[in-house]
Amino acid sequence: MARRITITPGQLCLLVSLYIVAGLNTAFWGRLLGVVQPVGVTDWVFVAASATILIAALNAVLTAAALPYMLKPVAAVLVLLSASAAYFIQEFGTAIDANMVRNVLETNAQESGEFLTAQLFGFILLMGIIPVALISIVPIRWPTLPQTVLSNTGRGLMSCGVAAALIFGFYANLASTIRENRALLLTLVPSNVFAALGKYHSSKGAKASGKFNTFGEDAHREETVQGATRPLVTVLVVGETARSANFSLNGYARETNPRLARIDGLMSLKHASSCGTDTAQSVPCMFSGIGEAAFTVAKAAGQENLLHILKRAGLDVLWRDNQSGCKGVCNGMTTETLSQKGEAFYADVTSHDEVLLDGLEERLVAMERGGIIVLHMIGSHGPAYFKRVPAAFARFKPTCDTSQLSKCTTDQIVNSYDNTILYTDHVLAELIRILGAVEMKGFDTAMIYVSDHGESLGEKGLYLHGMPRALAPKEQTHIPMIMWASHSAQGRLGMDMECLQEAVATKRASHDNLFHTVLGMFAVRTRLYDPSLDVLHHCRNGRANRT
């Protein structure tokens, strides 16, 4: 009769620890080897010590849960979480932090569905579900409860001792490696997942308990503007995942902005940067008025923002969304969600951005007091770039027609991405055409376009976005920022166009400028307004403000 295979609790803890550290952290080890670049025995000993520390630490954690009816569920959760995180780290170069958790938990079903590929399910099956199945079916030889507790204590202390001794012995190397390469820890599963969940939970708790404070309560419009005969209406377009490097307006060799390049009075700030590297961070930041240096999601969620100030000053405000929501920015504002408005605007489950222009002229001319309409685009959101454009705008070929970027060449990915920029060029040009028609009906009109963040397209092995701001490559933070004003609005705002065109070619800008520039355009006066951050102030009224 064949002997049935069994396993002890200690053996299961060690095997699971070895599997997670060695089998599910290939991206971490690849990056660590790239940093250390081992050539001698000393370097390889350091790498081996690092592996032993991680195995011992995880073994200690599992040993603490090594009790009947507890060990297998805990091991299964760790393996599944680690496998899921490992897939996105290996496939896209994703860094797992609190902002990434926020993106996952606060996105919509359409966006998250684009990541559900056969490769994802295959990876989770092979690296997660099958190991968990093996864990579940192999019997554990449990000793008595007192023996289990005593054994766990001994193994736990031994694991902690080994980890502590190696950390002490290699402290200088470990400290310098981590200090200079903090992104390493964001690729280490499952510790990165639990650290990110903890930070996200803390920020949610602060948001929930925080008081919603008024902001800019002294806001008012200058009397000369209140008496103006022509209302000013501005459309603020919040782009998605557009990076400056792929805008021909900013020097890209491929013509991705053919229509915008022919529009008089258009200004492109070539050196603009984003507050964050994901929508959940950048969108609240750009409207908050807090400034990147002091910004936190919890702080922004606890107070009013630019839209509340404009409304308090007597302006009409409307938010039109073709994305996954306004991230709390439009709370209390009139909002229209257009992401599934009608088949005339989209070929798949997501509307193309022209849906944002549907009925826009009527909305603008109804703003008799003047006001602002925010258009929140789906833009260049990946990885399914091919879904963001109608067929007529898929001009750069061959394209990457899948969400699984590893199946595509770099040229295919870039072509698909550039098609989204080409389509954005079309949408913005059509918007300016509509604003021209609104000007003929007795309004001063203007447009601001700014992307929430950029995108990595394979540079340094990174794809998509979401790296921590301090560690993010320029591809994820260097964004397009475009402004346009009708001739009547230029006169109203005292815009010296020659001065502005000179300034935007060299002037550095960021999301911090948006808050103050919009207040300046509408002549809304509040102690919060900083003219030095108003992009137009420097060249207003015949260069009178140049210093």
N, C-alpha and C positions, 0 to 999 in steps of 0.2 A: 504494500500500500504506500503510495507516494506521500512524503511528508509535506504538510502544508507550510508554505512560506509565511513567517511572521516577522515582526520588527519591534524593536524596543522604542520607547518614547525618545530616548536620547539619539538613537540612530535616525529616526524620522526628522528630528529637529536639525541634525547636522546635514542630512541629505537635502532637505528643503533649502537650508542656508547656502549650501554649495551650489545648488541649481540656480537660485535667484542671483547670487553674486557673480557666478561664472557664466551661466547660460542666458540670463535676461539683462545683463549689463554690458553687452558687447560694445554699445556706443560709448559708454563711460570708459571702458578700458582702451578703446581706440583713441579717445581724446587724451586720456592720461599718458599713453605711450607717445602720442604726438607732442605732449608738453615735456615729458621727461627725456624722450629720445635716448633710451638706454643704449650705451655702447660698451660698458664695462660691468664687472661683477657688482660693484657698489650700486649702480643704477638698478640692476635687476633684483638685487636684494631689497631695495626700497620698494619696487613694484610688488614683490612677493609679500613684504611686510604689510603693504596697503591692503592686499587681498586678504591676508590673514586677519587683520583688524576688522574688516567688513564682515567676514564670515563669523568671527567670534562675537561681534556685536549683535548680528542678526540671530545667531544661535542663542545668545542670552535672552533676547526678546521672546523667541519661540519657547525656550525653556520655562520662562515665567508663565506661559500658557499651557504647559505640558500636564494637563489634567484630563481625566476621562470626559468625553462629550465636549471638550473645549479645544483640544490641540488640532484635531483635523479641520474643524471649521475655520480656525484662525489661520492655519497653514493654507487652506484653500483660498481664503480672501487675499492673503499676501501674494500668492502665486498669480491669481487672476488680475489683481490691481497692477502687479509688476509687469505682467505680460501686456496688458492694455497700454500702459505708459511706455513700455519698451517699443511697441509698434510705432507710435507717433514720434518718438525720439529718433528711431532708426530711419523711418520713412521721410520725415520732414525736418529733422534736426530741431525738433520742438524742445523748448526749455519749460519744465514744469514748475510754475510758481503760482502765487495767489491770483495774479491777473489771468493766467491761463485757466485756472479753475473757474474764475468768474466768467470768462468767455464761454466755457463749456456749459455751465449751469444757467447762463442767462441768454444763450442763443435760441433761435427758433428751430422747429423740426426740419424745415427746408434746408437750412444751412448745415445742421448736424448730419442730415441724411446724405449729403454729398461725400462724407467721409466713410460711409458704410459701403465698402467695396469687398469684392471676393477675396482680395489679398488680406484685408483686415480680418475677415472671418476665418480665413485659412490660418493666419498667424495665431489668432486667439485659440483656435481649435488645437493646433499643433503644440503651441508653447504654453497654453493655459489650461484648456479643458481636459486634454488627455493626461497631463501630469496630475491634475486634481482628481481625475477618475482613478488613477493609480493610487493616490493617497487614500481615497475613500474605500477601496476594496481590499487593500492589504491590512490584515488584522494586526493590532498592537498588543504585545504581551505586557499587560499592566501588572506591576507588583501591587502589594497592599498600599492603601493610602498613605500611611506613615512612611513606608519605604519610598513611595513616589515623591513625597515632599522632601525627604532627606536627600534623595538622589538629585532632584531638581535644584536644591540649594547648592549642592556640591558642584554640579555642572555649570550652574549659573555663575557661581563665584569663580570657577576656573576660567570660564569664557571671559568674564569681565577682567580677570587678572591678566590673561594673555593680551587682551586688547589694550589695557592700561599700560602694560610693560612695553609693548611695541610703540604705542603713542609717545611714551616718555623717551624711548630710545631713538625714535626718528622724528621727534617734535620739530626740530629746525626745518627739516626737509618738508614735512607735512604742512607746517604753518606757511612757509614761503610758497609752496605749490598752490595751496588753497587761496591764499591772499591774492596772488597774482592771476589766478584762474578760477574766479568764483563761479563761473558758469559750469564748472565740472560737477559741483554738488547738485545742480539743477537737472543733471542727466543720470543721477544715481538713484535707481529704484530699489525698494519702495520708499526710501526716506524722503525723496523729493515730493512724493504724492502726499504723505502725511504732513510734512512741513507746510506745503501749499494749502492743504485743507484747513490746517490750524490757523494760518494767517488770514485766510478767507473768512473763516468763522468769526475771528476776532473783529475783522472789519465790518462784517454784517452786524455783529452785536453792537459795535459803536454806532453804526448807522441807525439801528433800530432804537437805541436809547437816546440818541442825540436830539436836541431841540431843533425844530425847523425855524431858522432865524431869518428875519427880513434883511435885505441887503440893498444898499443904495436907496434907503428910504427918503433921502433928500433930493432924489432925481426930479428934474423939471426941464422943460424945453425953453430955450431962449425966446423972449417975446418977439423978436424980429422974425424968427422962424415960424412961430405960431400964427403970425399975420401974413405969411407967404400965401400967394394966390394959387400956387401949384403944389400939391402934396408930393412928398418924396416917398417912393416905394422901392424897396431894395429886396432882391432875392439873394439869400445866402445859401450856397450849395455846399453841403458837407459831402465830400467825396469819400470813397472807400478804397483803401489799399492802393492808391495811386502813388507812384514814386516819381520824383522829379527827374531822375536820370532817363526816363523813357518818354519825356515830353520834348518834342522837337522845338517847342518854344524856348526850351532851356538848353538847347545845344545837342540833343540826340540826333544822330546821323539819319535815322529813319524818319520819314515824314509821318508823324502820328498826330499832328495838329494842323492839317491843311486848311481847315476853315477858320480856326481862331487866328491863324497867322495873317489872314487877310482882313481882319476887323480893325478899323481905326480906333484909337483910344484904348486899346487893350494893354494892360500892364501885367507882366509876369515877374513875380519876385523869385529870382533864381536861387536864392540862398535861404530858403525857409525850412524850419525844422518842426517836428511834432512834439507834443508834450509826452505822449506815450507811444507804445507800439501795438496797441490793440484798441478796438472801438470803445470798450467799457471804461478805459482809462482816458483816452484822448477826447472823446466827445464831451463828457462832463467838464474836463479840464479847460477846453477852449472857450466854453461858455461861462465858466465859473468866476473869472476875474481874480482868482486867487494867485495865479502864476505858477509855473511849473515847479519852481524851487520849493514852494510851501504846499503844493497840492497833495491831497489824499482823496480817495473816492468817498470815504466817510465824511470828510469835512464838506465836500461839495454837495453831498446828499442832504446835509443838515442845514443848508441855507438856499436862499433864492439865487438866481443867476441873471445873466444878461437879458433874457427874454422877460423876466418879471420886471426888471428895471424899465425896459422899453414900454411895457404895458402900463406901468405905473405913471410913466411920463405922458400917457395919452395916445400911444401908438397902437395900431392893430397888429396882432401877432398870430401867425398860422404856421403849424408844423405839418409838412406832408412827408410821409415815410414810405420808402420802398426798401426797407431794411428790417432788422430785427428789433426795432423800437428805438426810442430816444435816450435810453439809459437814465431815465428820470429827469432829463433836461426839460422836457415839454410838459411836466406835471402842472396842471392848472391852465394850460393853453389849449386853444382849439386845435385838434389834431385830426388828420386824415390819413388812414392807412391804405395804401394803394398797391400793396405787393401782390395782390391777386385780383386786380380790377376787371380784367377782361381779356379775351383771347386775341383781340386786335393788338395787344401790347406785349404778348409773350408767347413763346413757342413751347415752353416746358412749364414747370411748376412755379417758376419765379418770373415776375414781371421784368421786362427790360425797362431801363430808366426813362424812356420817353413817356411812360405812364405818368411821371411827375409833371409833365407839361400839359396833360389833358385838363382843360378847363382853367388853366392857370391865368390866362388873360382876364377872364371874368372875375377871378378872385382878386386880382390886382386892382382892377378899376373900381371894385367895390370898397377899396380902402380909401375912403374920401378924406380921412384924417391923416393919411400916410401910414406906413407900417412896413413890416418885414415878413417875408415868407421864407421859411427854411425848407429846403428840399434835401432829404436824406437819401443818398443814392446807394444802390447795391454795387455800383461801380466796377471795380476789378477784383471783387472778392474771390479768393481761391478756396480750394484747389481747382474747382470746375470753371476755369476761366472761359471755356468754350460756351458755357450756358449764359454768359453775360451779354452776348451780342447777337443781334439778328444776323441771318445768313449773309445779307448784303454787306456786312462790315467785317466778315472773316476774310480779309484781303491778304494778310500775311500768312503764307502757307509753306510747308505742311504744319498742321496744328496738332495740339495735344487734346484729343477728344475723350478724355477720361479724367476722373478725379485722382487716379493712381499715378502720381507724377513719376514714380520710378519706372514706369513703362514707356516714358517718353524721353526723347533726346532733349538736350538743353535748347537747341534751336526750336523745336516744336513748342516747348514751354514758353519761350520768349515770344514766339509768333502769336500764340494764343493770348498772352498777356498784352502784347502790343495792340492786338485787335480791340481789346477792352478800352485802351487809351484812345484809339481812333474813334470808337463809338462815343466815348465821353466827349471828345472834341465835337462830334455832331450834335449831341444833346445840348452842350453849352452854347454852340452857335445858334441852334434853334431857340434857345432861351433868350439870347440877346436879340434875335429877330422879334420875338414876342414883346420884349421890353421896348423895342423901337416902336412897335405898334401902340403900346400903352402910352409912350411919350406923345404920340400924335393925338391922343385923347385928353391931353392936358395934365400929364404927370411928369415929374422928374424921376428918372429911373436909373438904377445901378445894380451891379451884380458883384458878388464876391464868391470865388470858388476856392475851397481849401480842403485838402485830403486829411483824413483823420490820422493816417500813418502810412508808411511805405510797405515794401514787400521784398523778401529775398527770393531770388529765382535760381538758386543753386550755388551762389557765391559762397565759398568756404564750406560747402556741403549743407548750407542752410536753405530751407524753403519756407514759404508763407511768412508769418510775422509772430510777434508776441514775446520776443526776447526781452528780458528786463532792460529798462531804459538805459541804465548805466553800462550795460554790456552789449547793447544792440549795435549791429553794424549800421553804417550810414544808409544802406539801402532801405532799412526799416524806419529811418527817422528823417531822411531828406525828402521833403514833400513839395508838390506844386501848390502855389498860392497865386491866384489870378484875380485881377480886379478890372472892372469896366464900368464906365458911367456915360450916360447919354450927354449930348452937347449941352442941353439945358441943365443937367445935374452938375456938369463940370463947372458951369458958370455959377450955379448956386453955391457949390462947395469951394469956390475959389481955387480950383485945381490948376496949377501950373504944369501942364503936361510935359513940357520939355524937361523941367526939373525932375518930375516924377520918373520919366523914362530913364534919366541918368541915374537916379537914386536906386531904382529897383534892380538895375544891373549889378550893383555891388552891395546894396544894403542887406544886412542879415535880419531875418524876421523869424517869427515863430508863432505858435498858437497864442502866446501871451499878447500879441498885437491885436488879435481879432476883437476882443472885448472893447478895447479903447478906441480902435478905429471905427467900429460901428457906433459907439456913443458919440464920437466926433462928427460922423456923417449926419446924424440926426440932431446935432446940437443939443444933446441931452447933457445937462450939467449936474454933476454930483462930485462929492469929494473923492470918490473912487477913480475918477477919470484922470489919467496920466497922459498929458499931451506928448511926452517923449516916446510913448508906446503907440501913438496914433500914426499909422503909416503915412497918412495924407498931411498931417500937420506941418511937417518939414517943408513941404512945397505948396502951401496954401497961400492964396492971395499974392500972386506975383513974387514968390520966393521970399515974402516978408518974414517968414519964420525960419529961414536958413540961418544957422549959427556956426 
